[in-house]
Amino acid sequence: MVKFDEKRCTACGACAVACMDQRDVDVSARRPYRVVYEVERPDGLPRCVSSACRHCARPLCAEACPEGVFRRDGELGLVLYDNTRCTGCGACAAACPFDALSFDFEGRVDKCDGCADRLRAGLPPACAAVCPTGALHE
């Protein structure tokens, strides 16, 4: 699972591009699974923030979903999903405190899957593989 070190992040966006490429996400139609941006801290200095699925130990999205779309993968520790069961009610998105869920063209939930296929193949997640500063790492 990817960890984020905001002190090392420069908000270059390489992670978002790698994620979009890996998952073939068209950003003109929906937002990428990982979004990195700068916000101003109380002391006026910039702070980098990464918005992506945190693969929570207790995923509120899964608890809120009436269709059982989400499941916790015991092997990888990721929150995976089967959006063919999704009715598009939005309960999961409303429950997620990290604004990490988006919806596809059919109105079904779509989110970061932690690059589960890459992990199973012994590769790092796409976002971590391209991060030039090591802000995203396993």
Backbone as CSV, one residue per row, in Angstrom:
resi,resn,N_x,N_y,N_z,CA_x,CA_y,CA_z,C_x,C_y,C_z
1,MET,0.838,-1.171,0.000,0.000,0.000,0.000,0.891,1.245,0.000
2,VAL,0.496,2.234,-0.764,1.291,3.442,-0.932,1.138,4.380,0.263
3,LYS,2.277,4.885,0.701,2.296,5.901,1.755,2.701,7.219,1.114
4,PHE,2.221,8.315,1.696,2.482,9.645,1.157,3.224,10.484,2.180
5,ASP,4.359,11.045,1.766,5.155,11.927,2.620,5.043,13.340,2.055
6,GLU,4.173,14.140,2.649,3.922,15.491,2.117,5.155,16.382,2.124
7,LYS,6.099,16.103,3.009,7.311,16.927,3.079,8.207,16.729,1.856
8,ARG,8.084,15.589,1.199,8.920,15.303,0.033,8.208,15.632,-1.285
9,CYS,6.917,15.901,-1.221,6.124,16.136,-2.425,6.323,17.559,-2.949
10,THR,6.402,17.669,-4.274,6.504,18.978,-4.922,5.256,19.284,-5.749
11,ALA,4.245,18.431,-5.673,2.994,18.575,-6.437,3.257,18.626,-7.942
12,CYS,4.218,17.832,-8.415,4.570,17.831,-9.840,3.494,17.170,-10.695
13,GLY,2.706,16.261,-10.106,1.633,15.605,-10.837,2.035,14.350,-11.576
14,ALA,3.291,13.927,-11.480,3.726,12.714,-12.176,2.913,11.496,-11.729
15,CYS,2.572,11.452,-10.462,1.797,10.317,-9.938,0.405,10.257,-10.571
16,ALA,-0.231,11.413,-10.723,-1.567,11.447,-11.321,-1.511,11.010,-12.784
17,VAL,-0.499,11.449,-13.502,-0.349,11.064,-14.908,-0.107,9.557,-15.019
18,ALA,0.763,9.021,-14.178,1.048,7.576,-14.207,-0.200,6.768,-13.881
19,CYS,-0.962,7.239,-12.916,-2.199,6.562,-12.528,-3.194,6.568,-13.688
20,MET,-3.373,7.727,-14.303,-4.308,7.828,-15.423,-3.882,6.930,-16.570
21,ASP,-2.576,6.884,-16.826,-2.069,6.036,-17.896,-2.284,4.561,-17.568
22,GLN,-1.966,4.180,-16.350,-2.115,2.782,-15.917,-3.560,2.313,-16.042
23,ARG,-4.491,3.153,-15.646,-5.907,2.776,-15.627,-6.676,3.282,-16.845
24,ASP,-5.994,3.947,-17.770,-6.614,4.470,-18.988,-7.810,5.368,-18.656
25,VAL,-7.569,6.323,-17.759,-8.603,7.256,-17.336,-8.563,8.494,-18.220
26,ASP,-9.690,8.870,-18.746,-9.819,10.080,-19.559,-10.203,11.226,-18.629
27,VAL,-9.242,12.106,-18.335,-9.503,13.177,-17.373,-10.437,14.252,-17.905
28,SER,-10.704,14.254,-19.200,-11.693,15.203,-19.692,-13.093,14.758,-19.286
29,ALA,-13.234,13.487,-18.936,-14.536,12.952,-18.552,-14.698,12.793,-17.043
30,ARG,-13.610,12.553,-16.333,-13.688,12.408,-14.880,-12.320,12.664,-14.273
31,ARG,-12.308,12.896,-12.990,-11.048,13.221,-12.325,-10.185,11.977,-12.151
32,PRO,-8.877,12.150,-12.070,-7.999,10.990,-11.854,-8.175,10.433,-10.447
33,TYR,-7.711,9.223,-10.237,-7.833,8.574,-8.923,-6.921,9.227,-7.895
34,ARG,-5.809,9.784,-8.341,-4.913,10.494,-7.431,-4.776,11.926,-7.922
35,VAL,-5.038,12.856,-7.023,-4.902,14.278,-7.325,-3.962,14.871,-6.286
36,VAL,-2.953,15.593,-6.729,-2.011,16.226,-5.818,-2.091,17.733,-6.036
37,TYR,-2.161,18.467,-4.955,-2.255,19.917,-5.068,-1.612,20.571,-3.855
38,GLU,-1.368,21.860,-3.991,-0.788,22.626,-2.891,-1.874,23.442,-2.209
39,VAL,-1.792,23.509,-0.888,-2.654,24.389,-0.100,-1.740,25.229,0.787
40,GLU,-2.271,26.310,1.279,-1.480,27.173,2.148,-1.662,26.748,3.600
41,ARG,-0.547,26.566,4.276,-0.582,26.236,5.707,-0.902,27.500,6.494
42,PRO,-1.253,27.380,7.773,-1.528,28.566,8.598,-0.358,29.544,8.662
43,ASP,0.868,29.018,8.518,2.035,29.912,8.559,2.349,30.540,7.198
44,GLY,1.475,30.289,6.205,1.638,30.889,4.891,2.478,30.089,3.916
45,LEU,3.150,29.057,4.384,3.967,28.220,3.508,3.088,27.189,2.794
46,PRO,3.523,26.724,1.622,2.716,25.725,0.914,2.826,24.343,1.550
47,ARG,1.779,23.587,1.407,1.719,22.208,1.892,1.126,21.376,0.765
48,CYS,1.738,20.265,0.436,1.224,19.384,-0.606,0.242,18.389,0.003
49,VAL,-0.819,18.154,-0.725,-1.863,17.233,-0.286,-2.100,16.234,-1.412
50,SER,-2.275,14.988,-1.064,-2.581,13.955,-2.040,-3.957,13.396,-1.732
51,SER,-4.836,13.485,-2.692,-6.187,12.965,-2.526,-6.293,11.664,-3.316
52,ALA,-6.405,10.577,-2.598,-6.558,9.262,-3.225,-7.123,8.312,-2.179
53,CYS,-7.583,7.164,-2.618,-8.112,6.174,-1.677,-7.021,5.785,-0.689
54,ARG,-7.360,5.794,0.575,-6.405,5.444,1.633,-6.458,3.949,1.977
55,HIS,-7.368,3.209,1.356,-7.519,1.772,1.615,-7.614,1.534,3.127
56,CYS,-8.569,2.212,3.716,-8.767,2.239,5.171,-8.937,0.849,5.782
57,ALA,-8.461,0.701,7.000,-8.648,-0.554,7.737,-10.140,-0.789,7.994
58,ARG,-10.859,0.296,8.228,-12.315,0.227,8.395,-12.932,1.166,7.348
59,PRO,-13.117,0.672,6.119,-13.581,1.530,5.031,-15.044,1.956,5.189
60,LEU,-15.235,3.237,5.411,-16.586,3.761,5.578,-17.392,3.643,4.294
61,CYS,-16.714,3.683,3.140,-17.409,3.505,1.862,-18.087,2.140,1.820
62,ALA,-17.381,1.120,2.290,-17.931,-0.242,2.288,-19.099,-0.371,3.254
63,GLU,-18.975,0.268,4.413,-20.059,0.214,5.388,-21.312,0.909,4.874
64,ALA,-21.138,1.968,4.096,-22.273,2.744,3.609,-22.931,2.140,2.371
65,CYS,-22.207,1.319,1.639,-22.710,0.791,0.368,-23.787,-0.275,0.594
66,PRO,-25.011,-0.037,0.102,-26.080,-1.019,0.299,-25.976,-2.233,-0.625
67,GLU,-25.097,-2.160,-1.629,-24.993,-3.242,-2.617,-23.799,-4.163,-2.400
68,GLY,-22.960,-3.886,-1.405,-21.800,-4.739,-1.158,-20.755,-4.663,-2.252
69,VAL,-20.561,-3.476,-2.820,-19.624,-3.286,-3.920,-18.167,-3.439,-3.469
70,PHE,-17.860,-3.034,-2.244,-16.487,-3.002,-1.757,-16.145,-4.219,-0.918
71,ARG,-14.864,-4.612,-0.977,-14.375,-5.690,-0.115,-12.917,-5.409,0.220
72,ARG,-12.510,-5.865,1.350,-11.123,-5.712,1.793,-10.352,-6.940,1.345
73,ASP,-9.285,-6.753,0.606,-8.445,-7.853,0.151,-7.478,-8.205,1.269
74,GLY,-7.604,-9.390,1.812,-6.777,-9.808,2.934,-5.307,-9.960,2.586
75,GLU,-5.016,-10.362,1.373,-3.633,-10.574,0.947,-2.881,-9.254,0.788
76,LEU,-3.490,-8.307,0.112,-2.827,-7.044,-0.197,-3.184,-5.906,0.765
77,GLY,-4.262,-6.072,1.523,-4.689,-5.022,2.440,-5.358,-3.854,1.741
78,LEU,-5.833,-4.050,0.529,-6.470,-2.993,-0.249,-7.990,-3.089,-0.177
79,VAL,-8.651,-1.968,-0.380,-10.103,-1.952,-0.509,-10.391,-2.027,-2.002
80,LEU,-10.871,-3.179,-2.438,-11.178,-3.412,-3.842,-12.683,-3.307,-4.048
81,TYR,-13.113,-3.295,-5.288,-14.529,-3.104,-5.560,-14.945,-3.807,-6.838
82,ASP,-16.233,-4.084,-6.933,-16.849,-4.664,-8.129,-17.980,-3.726,-8.508
83,ASN,-17.699,-2.795,-9.412,-18.707,-1.786,-9.695,-19.845,-2.283,-10.585
84,THR,-19.815,-3.540,-10.996,-20.959,-4.072,-11.736,-22.168,-4.195,-10.826
85,ARG,-21.938,-4.186,-9.520,-23.039,-4.266,-8.542,-23.544,-2.886,-8.139
86,CYS,-22.827,-1.832,-8.551,-23.129,-0.460,-8.137,-24.393,0.063,-8.806
87,THR,-25.251,0.690,-8.017,-26.468,1.320,-8.548,-26.305,2.830,-8.686
88,GLY,-25.153,3.354,-8.266,-24.897,4.784,-8.392,-25.593,5.642,-7.354
89,CYS,-25.928,5.070,-6.208,-26.672,5.827,-5.189,-25.829,6.917,-4.531
90,GLY,-24.501,6.756,-4.537,-23.607,7.771,-3.980,-23.383,7.690,-2.488
91,ALA,-23.954,6.692,-1.815,-23.777,6.561,-0.361,-22.311,6.386,0.002
92,CYS,-21.567,5.669,-0.818,-20.140,5.439,-0.553,-19.354,6.750,-0.612
93,ALA,-19.621,7.552,-1.631,-18.912,8.824,-1.795,-19.237,9.772,-0.650
94,ALA,-20.478,9.778,-0.214,-20.873,10.637,0.904,-20.183,10.203,2.194
95,ALA,-19.908,8.908,2.332,-19.301,8.382,3.561,-17.781,8.524,3.579
96,CYS,-17.147,8.635,2.419,-15.685,8.691,2.351,-15.183,10.051,2.828
97,PRO,-14.386,10.074,3.899,-13.891,11.354,4.409,-12.748,11.937,3.584
98,PHE,-12.267,11.205,2.575,-11.117,11.645,1.788,-11.476,12.051,0.363
99,ASP,-12.760,12.072,0.038,-13.214,12.452,-1.302,-12.446,11.661,-2.361
100,ALA,-12.323,10.352,-2.137,-11.478,9.515,-2.990,-12.238,8.737,-4.059
101,LEU,-13.545,8.863,-4.103,-14.328,8.086,-5.057,-14.808,8.965,-6.202
102,SER,-14.864,8.383,-7.380,-15.444,9.068,-8.524,-16.419,8.091,-9.178
103,PHE,-17.065,8.547,-10.234,-18.059,7.709,-10.894,-17.793,7.686,-12.393
104,ASP,-18.020,6.524,-13.024,-17.747,6.366,-14.447,-18.907,6.891,-15.286
105,PHE,-18.852,6.673,-16.586,-19.866,7.190,-17.503,-21.265,6.645,-17.206
106,GLU,-21.336,5.435,-16.667,-22.633,4.838,-16.352,-23.121,5.223,-14.953
107,GLY,-22.355,6.042,-14.253,-22.750,6.467,-12.909,-22.363,5.482,-11.821
108,ARG,-21.469,4.551,-12.138,-21.020,3.559,-11.154,-19.706,3.995,-10.519
109,VAL,-19.515,3.613,-9.278,-18.323,4.018,-8.532,-17.054,3.520,-9.216
110,ASP,-16.014,4.333,-9.085,-14.713,4.014,-9.656,-13.675,4.630,-8.718
111,LYS,-12.603,3.897,-8.420,-11.611,4.426,-7.488,-10.279,3.726,-7.669
112,CYS,-9.284,4.216,-6.984,-7.971,3.589,-6.968,-8.091,2.171,-6.416
113,ASP,-7.463,1.239,-7.098,-7.434,-0.140,-6.588,-6.045,-0.493,-6.069
114,GLY,-5.216,0.549,-5.846,-3.873,0.325,-5.318,-2.947,-0.371,-6.290
115,CYS,-3.340,-0.413,-7.559,-2.585,-1.160,-8.580,-2.412,-2.618,-8.144
116,ALA,-3.511,-3.214,-7.735,-3.487,-4.596,-7.239,-2.821,-5.554,-8.217
117,ASP,-3.104,-5.408,-9.505,-2.481,-6.295,-10.503,-0.969,-6.119,-10.540
118,ARG,-0.512,-4.877,-10.455,0.931,-4.619,-10.433,1.559,-5.221,-9.172
119,LEU,0.906,-5.042,-8.031,1.443,-5.591,-6.780,1.549,-7.107,-6.843
120,ARG,0.520,-7.750,-7.387,0.542,-9.218,-7.507,1.663,-9.682,-8.443
121,ALA,2.064,-8.819,-9.374,3.155,-9.142,-10.306,4.517,-8.744,-9.748
122,GLY,4.543,-8.247,-8.511,5.803,-7.872,-7.888,6.292,-6.476,-8.260
123,LEU,5.405,-5.672,-8.845,5.757,-4.307,-9.246,5.167,-3.296,-8.272
124,PRO,5.771,-2.139,-8.160,5.193,-1.101,-7.299,3.984,-0.463,-7.974
125,PRO,3.107,0.171,-7.212,2.001,0.914,-7.827,2.554,1.960,-8.802
126,ALA,1.814,2.240,-9.844,2.277,3.159,-10.889,2.653,4.518,-10.319
127,CYS,1.865,5.040,-9.390,2.148,6.371,-8.836,3.482,6.385,-8.090
128,ALA,3.745,5.348,-7.321,4.992,5.283,-6.555,6.195,5.039,-7.468
129,ALA,5.982,4.293,-8.543,7.088,3.971,-9.449,7.652,5.207,-10.133
130,VAL,6.825,6.226,-10.350,7.296,7.410,-11.080,7.572,8.621,-10.192
131,CYS,7.272,8.549,-8.932,7.444,9.713,-8.056,8.930,10.089,-7.974
132,PRO,9.297,11.285,-8.492,10.706,11.636,-8.558,11.336,11.977,-7.211
133,THR,10.541,12.261,-6.211,11.099,12.666,-4.906,10.956,11.587,-3.843
134,GLY,10.269,10.500,-4.167,10.043,9.452,-3.179,8.940,9.804,-2.185
135,ALA,8.115,10.810,-2.516,7.008,11.183,-1.634,5.966,10.084,-1.558
136,LEU,5.820,9.321,-2.621,4.933,8.159,-2.647,5.819,6.922,-2.625
137,HIS,5.600,6.086,-1.641,6.424,4.885,-1.501,5.616,3.807,-0.803
138,GLU,6.119,2.576,-0.901,5.421,1.441,-0.256,5.866,1.315,1.173
